[in-house]
Amino acid sequence: MKNTPKFFLISIISSVFLSVAASAQVKTGIDVLQESGFSILAGKRVGLLTNPTGIDRNMRSTVDILYAAKEVNLTVLFAPEHGIRGNELAGALVANTVDKSTGLTVYSLHGKTRKPTADMLKNVDAIVYDIQDIGCRSYTFISSLGNLMEAAAQYNKEVVVLDRPNPLGGEKVEGPLVRDGFYSFVSSFNIPYIYGLTVGELAGLINNERPVDKRCRLTVVKMDGWKRNMTFRETGLPWVLTSPQIPTPEAAVAYPMSGIVGELYAIQIGVGYTLPFQVFAAEWIDGEALSKAMNRLALPGLYFRPITFKPYFGISSGKSVSGVQIYITDYSKAMLTEVQWYVAQELHRMYPNHDLFKLGNLKNYSMFDDVNGTSQVRLLLTKRYQVADLLPLWRGDVETFKVRSAEYKLY
């Protein structure tokens, strides 16, 4: 990738080097909307689905921007996972409430109801969506968008998506499509695990691939200046944590490298330490030995350094664990999602009595399978713990999806 440093250290420490918003070379959808004088919303009653990541380049909340704009009649708010102001824990049900800043009703789309009802939309003509996503199928914000679009089609409302950068870039596609029987809130759409589209482009794909009578009236407010090969740092935009364990864009890049194995709750992946999703560690792992084993694999664009630390919370809290920290040396070559499968392979070879699928004491593997979009990943991996057995499935849908998704690309 152009202008990418030779060694791209995935570290929370880099969060101190925040870009100056005023120097941003990319304008997001909310910036472009403001510059247009909110013309597409004029004369309409507007609902807004957003969270703390919905900000302009000067870090003003989209809630406050639309509420203050004389051209916009903002009537209601909708909250995804973590809440509209980001004050809810991962997975926690979000209740309906009233926004203190605006006095507007906030309807939860991550509680007992996940799709807007007719009553919620009775004072709405157009629903605006403005959330920074991280480009992975299992992240629930896009599922909320899909439900919103379905309700909009049902009740004849317009949807306006304010586009934002994909922090994984617009070129990476990894993982299988969702198989029948495994669609869920963490695998809502027939897309790979890493899908290589902005949220606006994804909305176009979702909408056009639904039956005609279930398509909503969709408008995407495009970004200005974004290129598919950009890292998030290169956009110059400020980063707001998308969820408690994604405090930096580097953590967003790390999420698909370990987050799926993290659903087994078997080893430390940095959640509970300062390197969320950026390590693999346990009390029983020899970090020096694992780093040598991983580096012997010569995985393109990747390097593994031994690390020892004490998690502050979560798995092995307060105990010394050892393992590896992941470094990306060439982002364009690195296969992000496959890292965790190779770690599982090497750990099973080195420690056959420490089965990752048994250490977490899970009653079932439904979430692991749902995140993968199929049970075949688990079945193929545990057959011999050889990644070679898994790769035909894991890579098999990538090229066809690239062709299929090309018509929806806006940049």
C-alpha positions as CSV (number, residue, x, y, z in Angstrom):
1,M,0.0,0.0,0.0
2,K,1.4,3.4,-0.9
3,N,3.0,5.4,1.9
4,T,2.5,2.6,4.4
5,P,5.5,2.4,6.8
6,K,7.7,-0.7,6.4
7,F,6.8,-1.8,9.9
8,F,3.3,-0.9,10.8
9,L,3.2,-1.6,14.6
10,I,-0.3,-2.4,15.8
11,S,-0.3,-0.7,19.2
12,I,-2.6,1.2,21.3
13,I,0.3,3.5,22.0
14,S,-0.2,5.0,18.5
15,S,-3.5,6.5,19.7
16,V,-1.5,9.5,21.1
17,F,-0.7,10.5,17.5
18,L,-4.1,11.7,16.6
19,S,-4.5,13.5,13.3
20,V,-5.5,17.2,13.4
21,A,-9.1,17.3,12.2
22,A,-8.6,20.5,10.3
23,S,-6.0,18.9,8.1
24,A,-8.2,16.1,7.0
25,Q,-7.9,15.4,3.3
26,V,-11.1,13.3,3.3
27,K,-14.5,14.7,3.8
28,T,-17.0,12.2,5.2
29,G,-20.7,12.1,4.3
30,I,-21.7,14.5,7.1
31,D,-19.1,17.0,6.0
32,V,-20.4,16.9,2.4
33,L,-24.0,17.1,3.6
34,Q,-23.2,20.2,5.6
35,E,-21.5,21.8,2.6
36,S,-24.5,21.1,0.5
37,G,-26.7,23.0,3.0
38,F,-28.5,19.8,3.9
39,S,-30.5,20.1,0.7
40,I,-31.5,16.5,0.5
41,L,-33.2,16.7,3.9
42,A,-35.0,20.0,3.4
43,G,-38.7,19.9,4.2
44,K,-38.5,16.4,5.6
45,R,-39.0,15.0,9.1
46,V,-35.7,13.3,9.9
47,G,-34.7,10.3,12.0
48,L,-31.1,9.5,12.8
49,L,-29.3,6.3,13.6
50,T,-25.9,7.1,14.9
51,N,-23.4,6.8,17.8
52,P,-20.4,8.7,19.1
53,T,-18.5,7.9,15.9
54,G,-21.0,10.0,13.9
55,I,-18.9,13.3,13.9
56,D,-17.7,15.8,11.3
57,R,-14.0,16.6,10.8
58,N,-14.2,19.1,13.7
59,M,-15.5,16.3,16.0
60,R,-19.0,17.8,16.3
61,S,-21.7,15.1,16.8
62,T,-24.0,14.4,13.9
63,V,-26.9,14.5,16.4
64,D,-26.0,18.1,17.4
65,I,-25.3,19.2,13.8
66,L,-28.7,18.0,12.5
67,Y,-30.5,19.3,15.5
68,A,-29.0,22.8,15.2
69,A,-29.4,23.0,11.4
70,K,-32.4,25.3,10.5
71,E,-32.8,23.3,7.3
72,V,-33.4,20.0,9.2
73,N,-36.4,18.9,11.2
74,L,-34.8,16.2,13.4
75,T,-37.6,14.4,15.1
76,V,-36.3,11.1,16.6
77,L,-33.1,9.2,17.3
78,F,-32.2,5.5,17.0
79,A,-29.5,3.7,19.0
80,P,-27.4,0.7,17.9
81,E,-25.3,-1.6,20.1
82,H,-23.4,0.4,22.8
83,G,-26.1,3.2,22.7
84,I,-26.3,6.5,20.9
85,R,-23.8,8.1,23.2
86,G,-21.6,5.0,23.6
87,N,-22.4,4.3,27.2
88,E,-23.5,0.6,26.9
89,L,-21.3,-2.5,27.2
90,A,-20.7,-4.9,24.3
91,G,-23.7,-7.1,23.8
92,A,-25.8,-5.4,26.4
93,L,-29.4,-4.6,25.7
94,V,-30.0,-0.9,25.1
95,A,-33.2,0.6,26.4
96,N,-35.4,3.4,24.9
97,T,-34.5,6.7,26.5
98,V,-34.4,10.5,26.0
99,D,-31.3,12.2,24.7
100,K,-30.3,14.8,27.3
101,S,-28.7,17.2,24.8
102,T,-31.7,17.5,22.5
103,G,-34.6,16.1,24.4
104,L,-35.4,13.8,21.5
105,T,-36.7,10.3,22.0
106,V,-34.1,7.6,21.4
107,Y,-35.5,4.2,20.2
108,S,-33.2,1.3,20.8
109,L,-32.4,-1.0,17.9
110,H,-30.3,-3.3,20.1
111,G,-32.9,-4.4,22.7
112,K,-36.2,-6.3,22.5
113,T,-36.8,-4.6,19.2
114,R,-34.1,-4.5,16.5
115,K,-36.1,-3.2,13.6
116,P,-38.0,0.1,13.7
117,T,-41.7,-0.2,14.1
118,A,-44.4,1.8,12.4
119,D,-44.9,3.8,15.6
120,M,-41.2,4.6,15.8
121,L,-41.3,5.9,12.2
122,K,-44.7,7.8,12.3
123,N,-43.0,11.2,12.5
124,V,-40.2,10.4,10.0
125,D,-39.9,10.9,6.3
126,A,-36.2,10.1,5.9
127,I,-33.8,8.2,8.2
128,V,-30.1,9.2,8.2
129,Y,-27.4,6.6,9.1
130,D,-24.0,7.9,10.3
131,I,-21.8,5.3,12.0
132,Q,-18.1,4.5,11.5
133,D,-17.8,0.8,10.8
134,I,-14.8,-1.5,10.8
135,G,-15.3,-3.5,7.7
136,C,-16.1,-6.9,9.3
137,R,-19.4,-8.8,8.8
138,S,-19.7,-9.7,12.5
139,Y,-19.8,-6.0,13.7
140,T,-23.5,-5.4,14.5
141,F,-23.8,-1.8,13.2
142,I,-24.3,-3.0,9.6
143,S,-27.0,-5.4,10.8
144,S,-28.8,-2.5,12.4
145,L,-28.5,-0.7,9.1
146,G,-30.0,-3.6,7.2
147,N,-32.9,-3.8,9.6
148,L,-33.4,0.0,9.2
149,M,-33.5,-0.3,5.5
150,E,-36.0,-3.2,5.7
151,A,-38.3,-1.1,7.9
152,A,-37.9,1.9,5.5
153,A,-39.0,-0.3,2.6
154,Q,-42.0,-1.6,4.6
155,Y,-43.2,1.8,5.7
156,N,-42.2,3.8,2.6
157,K,-39.4,5.9,4.2
158,E,-36.2,7.2,2.6
159,V,-32.8,6.1,3.9
160,V,-29.8,8.4,3.7
161,V,-26.4,6.9,4.4
162,L,-23.6,9.3,5.2
163,D,-20.5,7.5,4.0
164,R,-17.3,6.9,5.9
165,P,-14.0,5.2,5.3
166,N,-13.5,1.5,5.7
167,P,-10.6,1.3,8.1
168,L,-9.5,-1.9,6.5
169,G,-9.3,-0.1,3.2
170,G,-11.4,-0.9,0.1
171,E,-9.3,-3.7,-1.4
172,K,-9.2,-6.5,1.2
173,V,-11.8,-9.3,0.9
174,E,-11.4,-12.4,3.1
175,G,-13.5,-15.3,4.4
176,P,-16.5,-17.3,3.2
177,L,-20.0,-16.2,2.4
178,V,-22.7,-17.0,5.0
179,R,-24.2,-20.5,4.6
180,D,-27.9,-21.3,4.9
181,G,-28.8,-21.8,8.5
182,F,-26.2,-19.5,9.9
183,Y,-27.6,-16.0,9.2
184,S,-27.8,-14.1,12.4
185,F,-27.3,-10.6,13.9
186,V,-23.5,-11.1,13.5
187,S,-23.8,-12.6,10.0
188,S,-26.8,-10.8,8.5
189,F,-25.8,-10.6,4.8
190,N,-24.4,-12.8,2.1
191,I,-21.0,-11.2,2.2
192,P,-17.4,-12.4,3.2
193,Y,-16.1,-11.8,6.7
194,I,-14.0,-8.9,5.3
195,Y,-16.0,-7.4,2.5
196,G,-13.9,-4.5,1.2
197,L,-16.7,-1.9,0.9
198,T,-17.6,1.3,2.6
199,V,-20.9,1.3,4.5
200,G,-22.5,3.3,1.7
201,E,-21.4,0.8,-0.9
202,L,-22.5,-2.1,1.3
203,A,-25.9,-0.4,1.7
204,G,-26.2,-0.3,-2.1
205,L,-25.4,-4.0,-2.4
206,I,-27.8,-5.0,0.4
207,N,-30.6,-2.9,-1.2
208,N,-30.2,-4.0,-4.8
209,E,-29.9,-7.7,-3.9
210,R,-33.2,-7.7,-2.1
211,P,-36.5,-8.5,-3.8
212,V,-37.8,-5.3,-5.6
213,D,-40.7,-5.0,-3.1
214,K,-38.3,-5.0,-0.2
215,R,-35.9,-2.3,-1.5
216,C,-36.0,1.1,0.2
217,R,-35.4,4.5,-1.4
218,L,-31.7,4.8,-0.7
219,T,-29.4,7.8,-1.1
220,V,-25.7,7.6,-0.3
221,V,-23.9,10.9,0.5
222,K,-20.4,10.1,-0.8
223,M,-17.2,11.1,0.7
224,D,-14.8,13.5,-1.0
225,G,-11.2,12.5,-1.3
226,W,-11.2,8.9,-0.1
227,K,-9.3,6.3,-2.0
228,R,-9.6,2.5,-1.7
229,N,-5.9,2.0,-0.8
230,M,-6.0,4.5,2.1
231,T,-5.2,3.6,5.7
232,F,-7.4,5.4,8.1
233,R,-4.5,7.5,9.4
234,E,-3.9,8.7,5.8
235,T,-7.4,10.2,5.7
236,G,-6.4,12.7,8.3
237,L,-9.8,12.2,10.1
238,P,-10.2,11.9,13.8
239,W,-10.9,8.4,15.2
240,V,-13.6,7.9,17.8
241,L,-13.6,4.4,19.4
242,T,-16.2,2.3,17.6
243,S,-16.7,0.1,20.7
244,P,-14.8,-0.2,24.0
245,Q,-12.1,-2.5,22.6
246,I,-11.6,-0.7,19.3
247,P,-9.9,2.5,20.6
248,T,-7.8,3.1,17.6
249,P,-7.9,2.3,13.8
250,E,-5.0,-0.1,14.4
251,A,-7.3,-2.1,16.8
252,A,-9.9,-2.2,14.0
253,V,-7.2,-3.7,11.7
254,A,-6.4,-6.3,14.4
255,Y,-10.0,-7.2,15.1
256,P,-10.3,-9.7,12.2
257,M,-7.0,-11.3,13.1
258,S,-8.1,-12.7,16.5
259,G,-11.7,-11.8,17.1
260,I,-13.2,-15.0,15.8
261,V,-11.0,-17.2,17.9
262,G,-11.8,-14.8,20.8
263,E,-15.3,-16.2,20.7
264,L,-13.9,-19.4,22.2
265,Y,-12.8,-17.5,25.4
266,A,-9.8,-19.8,25.5
267,I,-6.8,-17.5,25.4
268,Q,-5.9,-13.9,25.8
269,I,-6.2,-11.8,22.6
270,G,-5.4,-8.5,24.3
271,V,-9.0,-7.7,25.4
272,G,-8.3,-6.8,29.0
273,Y,-4.9,-5.4,28.2
274,T,-3.6,-2.4,26.3
275,L,-3.4,-4.3,23.0
276,P,-6.9,-5.4,22.1
277,F,-7.0,-8.1,19.4
278,Q,-3.3,-7.7,18.9
279,V,-1.9,-10.7,20.8
280,F,-2.3,-14.4,21.5
281,A,-1.2,-15.4,25.0
282,A,-1.9,-17.8,27.9
283,E,-0.3,-18.9,31.1
284,W,0.8,-22.2,29.4
285,I,2.3,-20.7,26.2
286,D,6.0,-20.2,25.8
287,G,6.1,-16.9,23.9
288,E,9.6,-17.3,22.5
289,A,8.8,-20.8,21.1
290,L,5.4,-19.6,19.6
291,S,7.0,-16.6,18.0
292,K,9.7,-18.8,16.4
293,A,7.0,-21.2,15.2
294,M,4.8,-18.5,13.7
295,N,7.8,-16.7,12.0
296,R,8.9,-20.1,10.5
297,L,5.6,-20.1,8.6
298,A,6.8,-17.0,6.8
299,L,3.2,-15.6,6.5
300,P,3.3,-12.8,4.0
301,G,3.3,-9.3,5.5
302,L,3.4,-10.5,9.1
303,Y,5.9,-10.8,12.0
304,F,5.4,-12.2,15.5
305,R,7.2,-10.9,18.6
306,P,7.2,-12.7,22.0
307,I,5.4,-10.8,24.7
308,T,4.6,-11.3,28.4
309,F,2.0,-9.3,30.3
310,K,-0.7,-9.3,33.0
311,P,-4.2,-8.7,31.8
312,Y,-6.2,-6.1,33.8
313,F,-9.5,-8.0,33.3
314,G,-11.0,-10.8,31.3
315,I,-9.2,-14.1,30.6
316,S,-6.3,-14.7,33.0
317,S,-6.9,-11.4,34.8
318,G,-4.0,-10.5,37.0
319,K,-1.9,-13.5,36.0
320,S,1.2,-13.5,33.9
321,V,0.6,-14.7,30.4
322,S,3.1,-15.2,27.5
323,G,2.6,-15.3,23.8
324,V,3.0,-13.3,20.6
325,Q,2.2,-9.8,19.5
326,I,1.3,-9.3,15.8
327,Y,3.2,-6.9,13.6
328,I,2.2,-6.0,10.1
329,T,5.1,-5.5,7.8
330,D,3.2,-5.3,4.5
331,Y,-0.5,-4.6,4.8
332,S,-1.2,-5.3,1.1
333,K,0.1,-8.9,1.5
334,A,-1.2,-9.8,5.0
335,M,-4.1,-12.1,5.2
336,L,-5.7,-10.8,8.4
337,T,-8.3,-13.3,9.2
338,E,-6.0,-16.3,8.6
339,V,-3.6,-15.3,11.4
340,Q,-5.8,-16.9,14.1
341,W,-6.1,-20.2,12.2
342,Y,-2.3,-20.5,11.9
343,V,-2.0,-19.7,15.6
344,A,-4.5,-22.4,16.4
345,Q,-2.6,-24.8,14.2
346,E,0.8,-24.1,15.9
347,L,-0.7,-24.2,19.4
348,H,-2.2,-27.5,18.8
349,R,1.0,-28.9,17.5
350,M,3.0,-27.5,20.4
351,Y,0.4,-28.1,23.1
352,P,-1.9,-31.0,22.0
353,N,-3.4,-31.2,25.5
354,H,-4.6,-27.6,25.4
355,D,-7.5,-27.7,22.9
356,L,-8.8,-24.2,22.3
357,F,-12.3,-25.6,21.8
358,K,-12.3,-27.1,25.3
359,L,-10.5,-24.5,27.3
360,G,-13.3,-22.0,27.2
361,N,-15.8,-24.5,28.8
362,L,-18.5,-23.4,26.3
363,K,-21.7,-25.4,26.2
364,N,-21.8,-25.0,22.5
365,Y,-20.0,-23.2,19.7
366,S,-23.0,-21.3,18.3
367,M,-21.5,-17.9,18.4
368,F,-18.2,-19.1,16.9
369,D,-20.2,-20.7,14.1
370,D,-22.5,-17.7,13.6
371,V,-19.5,-15.3,13.4
372,N,-17.9,-17.6,10.7
373,G,-21.2,-17.9,9.0
374,T,-20.9,-21.7,8.9
375,S,-20.1,-24.6,11.1
376,Q,-17.6,-26.0,8.5
377,V,-14.8,-23.7,9.7
378,R,-14.9,-25.4,13.1
379,L,-15.3,-28.9,11.7
380,L,-12.5,-28.5,9.1
381,L,-10.1,-26.9,11.6
382,T,-10.6,-29.4,14.4
383,K,-10.3,-32.4,12.1
384,R,-6.5,-32.2,12.0
385,Y,-5.7,-28.6,13.1
386,Q,-4.2,-28.0,9.6
387,V,-5.0,-24.7,8.0
388,A,-4.5,-26.3,4.6
389,D,-7.8,-28.2,5.3
390,L,-9.6,-24.9,5.9
391,L,-8.2,-22.7,3.1
392,P,-10.4,-23.9,0.2
393,L,-13.5,-22.9,2.2
394,W,-12.0,-19.7,3.6
395,R,-10.7,-18.4,0.3
396,G,-13.3,-20.0,-2.0
397,D,-15.8,-17.2,-2.3
398,V,-13.4,-14.2,-2.5
399,E,-12.9,-13.8,-6.2
400,T,-16.6,-14.2,-7.1
401,F,-17.6,-11.7,-4.4
402,K,-15.1,-9.2,-5.8
403,V,-16.8,-9.5,-9.2
404,R,-20.2,-9.3,-7.7
405,S,-19.5,-6.3,-5.5
406,A,-17.7,-4.3,-8.2
407,E,-20.9,-2.6,-9.5
408,Y,-21.6,-1.1,-6.1
409,K,-18.2,0.6,-5.6
410,L,-18.5,4.4,-5.5
411,Y,-14.8,5.2,-5.4
